[in-house]
Amino acid sequence: MLQEFRENLKGVTATILVGIIIIPFAFFGIDSLFLSGPDNDQAASVNGEKITAFQVQQGIELRRQQILEQFEGIDPTFLTDDQLHGPVVDALVRDAVLYQAARAEGMALSDAAFRDIVASQDVFKRDGKFDPAVYEYTIGRLGYTPKTYRQRVEEEILANQFVGGIFASGFVSPAEVSDFLEINLQERDFHYLTLSLARFVDDIEISDEEVASYYEQQASSFEEPEKLTLEYISLSAESLLDQVKVDDEQVRAQFDAEASQAGGETSWQLAHILVEEQPDGSQEALLTDIQERLAAGESFAELAKTYSQDAGSAQQGGELGSFTQADLPEGFEKALASLEPGQVSAPLTTDSGQHLIKLVSKTEGQLPDFDEQKERIRAELALVAAQEMLPRVVEELKEKSYSVDSLSSVAEEMGLEMGISEPFSRTQGSGIAANPKVLETAYSEDVLEKGYASDVMELQDQDYVVIKLKDRIPAHRKPLDEVRSTIVARLKDQKGAEKAQAKAAELLAKVKGGDNVEDIAVADDIPWQVALNATRFEAQADPRVVAAVFAHPPGEELPVSGQVTTASGDVVVYSVSRVGRADASKVSDEERRGLKASLQQLMATREWNAYEEILVGSAKVVK
């Protein structure tokens, strides 16, 4: 989908293809063959063109992955298919509208361009070269035919190019840049004093009668909904680790197995120039020429790009990657034996032709140290053992939690821990009750009304829980004593605000009468400040004060004063003594160009959003 492109305007063909390829592999695998056949259900349509259920499910998994990557630590069970379905369908509809609009403008992806795109992707290569068999196998695993895969790639590329074209058309005139500077580089000089709300609240006394009256008048604000508390047993491989024993012999055996596999293998980073053999033997002269140019100091990478006939590596300067001994092509090991890093071999003949092999680097293998690895191995073996135990323990938990009076006896018998949730309502919970599946199950008839333990639920992969109602707390109004301090604070703030506003009005009248803000503040021991040559973005005052000060336009008779209440409840009295016009000539050409680019981006974004809404609004969409 196009969300990332809309955000940063950096759609890249390779990224598009990777997204198309990787996401289905990661989440669907071979099952996608059954999800994306010709009879796939329709989830929506745009101007008669179908959006399939497979596309929607694919989009849901992609969006879930994006959210998990963006917000570390978020519980994936919150991201249910139901929650993501609507936004994903809306996004697919918009993407379909954009693709149709691109086609209507005559945009298309040629067969030659598509072949170049596909041939450049590593996922379709074998031994560094594009392999049609790998290509067909890979897209087949995704449920695509060559025709439907080409369509998918074209949709992504054309839609991105269409959006990019609209954004590239954003335009801001020099006059608009000057107007922006005129407005935003204006200056103000102003004095202001701040009447802190706390100054008036501290001395206020609130009577019991006032508290009781407020409690009755605002009764609805103190209502508590029905709440529940749960007993629960969480079960995962990690929760079984205490029941797993791993002895030293197992750790040593695993270490030895890993060490033998690692083998302390040496690896070689290689590059080559391949020259195919010719019937007339002309390749020998070319090889000699290349060797002489290498000896003269010419770049191996540049010569590979020019002369190597290995299409898969030539444009990468002949780079082949890293090889261990088992991976080395036949004959290469002998050629490498006499080379030091940076050296090039004599011509080596294989079935592919003749190679000049460059040893880029060599890494000697090192055997791992047992003392450094043993705790990791022990933990990994324990986790594997716990994972193997888990299915059996899940079945045991299902049997033992069925029709019990309390989960505590089950937890004790099975050597597990039972938890008790904090009270939670039908719409909001914390801890275990923050999970939507747990919340829904807790208020089900079987758990809430009949008092049964729930089924053992899988919240996410290999993470299980069973719940049972512990307490049901009816809806009620919080007792007065519980909310008394809250009421007192509210009433103090109300009365304090009234006093602060009245005092501010009194001081403002003095300012308007010609008194100086500084003198007034000093006389009443009130904090005051002055801002000189302040701009809209540089002023250190509260944002509401800055907004009020700059609301006074150039040309207004000075001094001009006013009062404003900040977000924290403090009241500020200010007096503006100077309104300065901007001097745009002080802005450098570089700053002006940067500003113009930013304004063009802003304008293009606004114009695109409006145009996109028109396109979507005029489309015939069926969901």
BADRENTOR-753781 format. One line per 10 residues: number of its first residue (from 1); for each residue x, y, z of C-alpha. Coordinates in steps of 0.05 Angstrom, whole numbers. Example, Ala and Ser with C-alpha at 12.3 -4.5 7.8 and 13.67 -1.06 7.14 Angstrom:
! BADRENTOR-753781
1	246/-90/156 | 273/-21/143 $
This chain:
! BADRENTOR-753781
1	0/0/0 | 20/72/-8 | 20/99/63 | 95/103/70 | 100/137/2 | 49/189/21 | 88/203/85 | 157/212/56 | 150/213/-20 | 207/164/-29 $
11	174/105/-66 | 229/59/-92 | 216/2/-140 | 258/-47/-101 | 221/-31/-36 | 155/-41/-71 | 176/-109/-96 | 205/-131/-30 | 139/-112/4 | 100/-153/-47 $
21	146/-212/-39 | 165/-215/34 | 99/-202/70 | 61/-261/40 | 120/-307/53 | 126/-285/125 | 52/-292/142 | 20/-339/93 | 71/-385/60 | 42/-442/19 $
31	-28/-429/47 | -32/-368/2 | -43/-415/-57 | -112/-427/-30 | -127/-355/-11 | -113/-323/-78 | -144/-368/-130 | -191/-345/-186 | -253/-355/-142 | -226/-312/-85 $
41	-282/-276/-48 | -293/-202/-61 | -282/-157/-1 | -296/-92/-37 | -298/-62/-107 | -277/4/-137 | -312/25/-201 | -328/-48/-213 | -257/-73/-201 | -251/-125/-146 $
51	-210/-121/-82 | -202/-192/-57 | -205/-220/13 | -133/-243/3 | -111/-172/-11 | -146/-149/52 | -114/-203/95 | -46/-188/64 | -56/-114/80 | -77/-129/152 $
61	-13/-169/164 | 30/-115/133 | -3/-60/175 | 4/-102/238 | 78/-111/223 | 87/-36/211 | 54/-18/277 | 95/-69/316 | 160/-42/286 | 139/30/299 $
71	116/21/370 | 165/-25/407 | 135/-65/463 | 62/-61/441 | 22/-124/453 | 7/-154/385 | -58/-184/411 | -87/-114/413 | -80/-111/338 | -137/-156/320 $
81	-161/-168/249 | -227/-134/266 | -191/-71/289 | -147/-67/227 | -198/-90/175 | -233/-23/165 | -171/21/157 | -138/-31/112 | -198/-35/66 | -201/41/63 $
91	-128/43/43 | -137/-10/-10 | -196/28/-38 | -153/91/-43 | -97/53/-76 | -144/24/-127 | -172/93/-142 | -101/120/-153 | -83/63/-199 | -146/74/-240 $
101	-131/148/-243 | -60/134/-267 | -86/89/-322 | -137/142/-342 | -78/190/-352 | -46/141/-400 | 7/116/-352 | 31/44/-363 | 87/-4/-347 | 120/-32/-409 $
111	138/-105/-415 | 212/-85/-422 | 210/-42/-359 | 176/-98/-320 | 228/-149/-343 | 285/-102/-322 | 253/-92/-254 | 243/-166/-241 | 311/-186/-267 | 345/-138/-218 $
121	314/-170/-156 | 359/-216/-115 | 301/-259/-93 | 293/-283/-165 | 367/-299/-176 | 407/-363/-171 | 483/-357/-168 | 478/-282/-181 | 436/-289/-244 | 362/-282/-257 $
131	331/-351/-260 | 262/-359/-292 | 249/-423/-253 | 264/-387/-187 | 219/-330/-209 | 160/-375/-226 | 169/-417/-163 | 172/-355/-118 | 111/-320/-145 | 74/-386/-147 $
141	87/-395/-72 | 53/-327/-63 | -8/-349/-102 | 9/-307/-163 | 12/-327/-236 | 61/-289/-280 | 2/-248/-305 | -27/-231/-237 | 42/-215/-208 | 56/-168/-265 $
151	-10/-134/-251 | 7/-127/-177 | 74/-95/-192 | 44/-48/-243 | -10/-25/-194 | 42/-7/-141 | 90/28/-188 | 39/68/-228 | 2/90/-166 | 67/114/-134 $
161	88/150/-197 | 20/183/-202 | 24/209/-130 | 96/231/-142 | 76/270/-204 | 22/308/-166 | 71/325/-110 | 124/347/-159 | 75/398/-188 | 71/437/-123 $
171	88/510/-137 | 99/572/-94 | 112/640/-125 | 166/689/-100 | 110/735/-78 | 80/681/-34 | 148/669/-2 | 155/743/12 | 84/747/42 | 101/688/87 $
181	164/722/110 | 127/788/121 | 78/755/167 | 124/707/204 | 184/751/214 | 145/808/247 | 171/829/315 | 139/852/380 | 166/885/442 | 122/872/502 $
191	121/870/578 | 78/820/616 | 64/798/687 | 38/730/708 | -14/719/762 | -2/647/784 | -66/608/800 | -30/577/860 | -22/647/890 | -98/652/898 $
201	-114/579/912 | -69/570/973 | -109/614/1020 | -179/590/999 | -219/550/1049 | -274/503/1026 | -330/485/1076 | -361/417/1085 | -427/446/1060 | -394/468/994 $
211	-364/399/985 | -430/364/998 | -467/411/951 | -417/400/895 | -420/325/907 | -495/325/896 | -496/373/838 | -441/335/800 | -463/266/820 | -455/237/750 $
221	-381/254/749 | -370/208/808 | -407/148/780 | -367/83/775 | -389/31/724 | -395/-42/741 | -327/-73/750 | -299/-143/754 | -238/-176/783 | -211/-242/755 $
231	-170/-301/775 | -125/-321/719 | -70/-369/701 | -22/-349/646 | 15/-405/610 | 74/-399/563 | 139/-434/552 | 173/-382/595 | 126/-397/653 | 148/-470/651 $
241	223/-456/655 | 223/-469/730 | 199/-539/717 | 255/-555/667 | 323/-582/687 | 383/-579/640 | 444/-617/664 | 517/-601/648 | 523/-661/601 | 467/-634/557 $
251	500/-565/554 | 568/-595/536 | 537/-640/482 | 501/-581/451 | 564/-539/453 | 604/-594/419 | 551/-600/365 | 552/-525/352 | 627/-523/352 | 632/-579/302 $
261	582/-544/257 | 617/-478/262 | 682/-515/253 | 722/-452/259 | 711/-444/185 | 753/-396/145 | 713/-350/97 | 736/-313/35 | 706/-249/6 | 715/-256/-70 $
271	707/-218/-135 | 720/-242/-205 | 723/-224/-278 | 694/-277/-324 | 716/-282/-396 | 679/-334/-437 | 720/-378/-482 | 716/-363/-557 | 724/-413/-614 | 783/-373/-642 $
281	817/-367/-574 | 812/-291/-574 | 796/-291/-500 | 870/-302/-485 | 889/-234/-513 | 833/-201/-472 | 856/-236/-409 | 927/-214/-420 | 905/-143/-432 | 864/-143/-367 $
291	922/-172/-328 | 970/-119/-354 | 922/-63/-336 | 913/-92/-267 | 989/-94/-259 | 990/-21/-280 | 944/-3/-222 | 876/1/-256 | 814/-14/-213 | 793/-87/-212 $
301	720/-64/-201 | 721/-18/-261 | 752/-70/-306 | 700/-121/-282 | 644/-73/-300 | 674/-64/-370 | 698/-134/-388 | 666/-187/-343 | 615/-229/-379 | 580/-250/-314 $
311	518/-207/-318 | 500/-221/-246 | 564/-191/-216 | 595/-146/-268 | 557/-83/-248 | 576/-96/-175 | 649/-93/-194 | 653/-168/-198 | 634/-177/-124 | 613/-250/-110 $
321	603/-245/-35 | 630/-289/21 | 646/-363/15 | 665/-418/63 | 705/-478/40 | 642/-519/26 | 613/-463/-16 | 673/-450/-61 | 663/-466/-135 | 706/-522/-161 $
331	778/-502/-172 | 773/-437/-132 | 804/-465/-68 | 869/-484/-102 | 872/-415/-136 | 862/-380/-69 | 915/-420/-32 | 971/-375/-57 | 934/-308/-54 | 938/-254/-2 $
341	880/-204/7 | 880/-155/-51 | 916/-202/-99 | 887/-230/-164 | 897/-302/-188 | 922/-326/-255 | 866/-346/-303 | 826/-405/-277 | 786/-446/-327 | 717/-473/-308 $
351	655/-494/-347 | 634/-421/-348 | 698/-395/-379 | 761/-365/-352 | 763/-327/-286 | 809/-276/-256 | 795/-284/-181 | 809/-228/-132 | 814/-244/-58 | 781/-184/-26 $
361	789/-207/46 | 800/-270/87 | 771/-285/156 | 802/-341/196 | 752/-383/234 | 751/-383/310 | 722/-437/354 | 673/-411/408 | 692/-411/481 | 652/-459/525 $
371	651/-414/587 | 625/-356/546 | 571/-397/513 | 546/-446/566 | 494/-401/599 | 464/-382/532 | 462/-456/512 | 431/-475/579 | 376/-422/571 | 363/-443/499 $
381	358/-517/517 | 311/-501/575 | 267/-460/529 | 264/-515/477 | 246/-566/531 | 192/-519/558 | 165/-509/488 | 161/-584/480 | 124/-590/547 | 75/-534/531 $
391	23/-572/489 | 17/-626/542 | 11/-575/598 | -42/-536/558 | -84/-598/552 | -75/-612/626 | -96/-541/642 | -159/-549/600 | -178/-612/638 | -163/-587/707 $
401	-194/-517/699 | -260/-545/674 | -315/-536/726 | -272/-515/786 | -292/-468/842 | -226/-431/841 | -165/-431/796 | -120/-429/857 | -125/-504/867 | -108/-516/794 $
411	-47/-470/798 | -23/-504/861 | -31/-574/833 | 4/-557/767 | 60/-515/798 | 37/-452/763 | 23/-382/789 | -48/-354/795 | -57/-279/787 | -114/-233/807 $
421	-131/-175/762 | -143/-103/782 | -216/-83/778 | -236/-65/707 | -299/-43/670 | -331/-67/606 | -294/-14/566 | -227/-7/601 | -178/-52/636 | -105/-58/655 $
431	-57/-116/659 | -88/-180/635 | -155/-145/627 | -125/-96/576 | -126/-152/525 | -189/-146/482 | -200/-222/480 | -196/-228/555 | -242/-167/564 | -294/-197/517 $
441	-291/-265/549 | -296/-237/620 | -364/-206/603 | -389/-268/567 | -450/-304/595 | -411/-366/616 | -359/-327/656 | -400/-269/682 | -469/-299/694 | -456/-373/703 $
451	-389/-367/738 | -353/-417/695 | -279/-416/681 | -265/-395/610 | -236/-439/557 | -160/-437/554 | -149/-379/505 | -88/-370/461 | -75/-295/463 | -16/-300/415 $
461	30/-354/390 | 43/-402/448 | 16/-353/500 | -46/-380/537 | -91/-357/593 | -152/-383/630 | -196/-336/671 | -250/-341/723 | -293/-288/756 | -271/-270/826 $
471	-313/-209/844 | -368/-170/811 | -371/-98/835 | -438/-65/819 | -443/4/788 | -444/57/843 | -427/127/861 | -360/135/895 | -368/152/969 | -360/225/987 $
481	-300/211/1031 | -264/178/972 | -273/239/927 | -271/294/979 | -200/316/962 | -217/318/888 | -277/362/901 | -238/409/946 | -184/417/893 | -236/432/839 $
491	-272/483/882 | -206/516/901 | -187/521/828 | -254/551/810 | -251/603/864 | -177/616/852 | -190/627/778 | -246/677/794 | -199/716/840 | -142/714/789 $
501	-187/740/734 | -213/795/778 | -142/816/800 | -119/813/726 | -177/858/705 | -158/907/761 | -85/909/738 | -103/914/665 | -144/975/680 | -82/1007/711 $
511	-41/989/649 | -93/1019/603 | -94/1080/648 | -20/1091/633 | 15/1055/689 | 78/1014/672 | 73/938/676 | 140/934/711 | 119/984/765 | 53/949/776 $
521	87/881/783 | 140/906/831 | 89/940/875 | 48/876/882 | 107/828/883 | 85/795/818 | 134/761/771 | 143/800/706 | 184/795/642 | 200/834/580 $
531	207/806/509 | 245/849/459 | 249/837/384 | 208/774/394 | 182/735/334 | 125/687/332 | 173/629/338 | 227/656/383 | 187/687/440 | 197/651/506 $
541	129/668/533 | 70/620/539 | 42/603/470 | -25/634/486 | 8/698/506 | 49/699/442 | -15/687/401 | -51/744/436 | 8/792/427 | 15/777/353 $
551	-60/783/342 | -50/858/346 | -36/880/274 | 15/930/250 | -16/1000/250 | -55/991/314 | -46/1049/363 | 7/1033/415 | 15/1015/470 | -39/962/468 $
561	-53/914/525 | -96/855/545 | -101/793/589 | -101/720/572 | -108/655/611 | -55/601/600 | -69/526/595 | -46/518/668 | -97/569/693 | -48/626/705 $
571	-71/695/681 | -24/741/643 | -30/816/634 | 12/843/576 | 27/909/543 | 55/914/472 | 100/974/460 | 127/960/391 | 103/924/328 | 161/916/280 $
581	154/899/207 | 197/843/179 | 259/858/139 | 258/802/88 | 325/826/59 | 359/796/120 | 339/726/97 | 395/693/58 | 384/662/-10 | 397/593/20 $
591	345/604/74 | 296/631/23 | 306/569/-21 | 295/523/38 | 233/561/58 | 207/557/-13 | 218/482/-15 | 182/473/51 | 123/516/28 | 119/477/-37 $
601	117/412/2 | 62/440/46 | 22/465/-12 | 31/401/-52 | 8/360/8 | -55/402/17 | -70/400/-58 | -58/326/-61 | -103/312/-1 | -159/352/-33 $
611	-149/318/-100 | -147/249/-69 | -212/262/-32 | -244/283/-98 | -220/220/-132 | -244/174/-77 | -310/213/-68 | -327/207/-142 | -310/133/-146 | -364/79/-141 $
621	-342/40/-80 | -376/-22/-53 | -353/-52/13 $
